[in-house]
Amino acid sequence: MRLADLSNLAARLDGVSERRRDGLLDWRYHGRLVARQLDRSHIVIRSSFDSRDFLVRSFPETFSVPRRFAKHMMIVADLEHGNAAAIEDAVIGAWELQSGK
């Protein structure tokens, strides 16, 4: 999965806007974080703790929770080596979480 794929996905999600901050992309639903770029091949995605645990167990090659995010409702996705469909589902889940849909 590429960052351009995430941009295309975000453009299809009602109320999500893309912006660039300090050279990195982020996607927000009316100001609330959906996902943001960490580096060229990783993004952090908003996620409930239950969903986060499920994703890490189901797709360990795709998702991780570094210590700095352990207490936060966030999960890191590896765009380069990860499962693109799982990442897409996680981003849609983040949008649903933030939008209440």
Secondary structure as UniProt FT lines:
FT   HELIX           3..12
FT   TURN            14..15
FT   STRAND          16..21
FT   TURN            22..23
FT   STRAND          24..29
FT   TURN            30..31
FT   STRAND          32..39
FT   TURN            40..41
FT   STRAND          42..46
FT   HELIX           49..58
FT   TURN            60..62
FT   STRAND          63..64
FT   HELIX           67..69
FT   TURN            70..73
FT   STRAND          74..78
FT   TURN            79..81
FT   HELIX           84..99
//
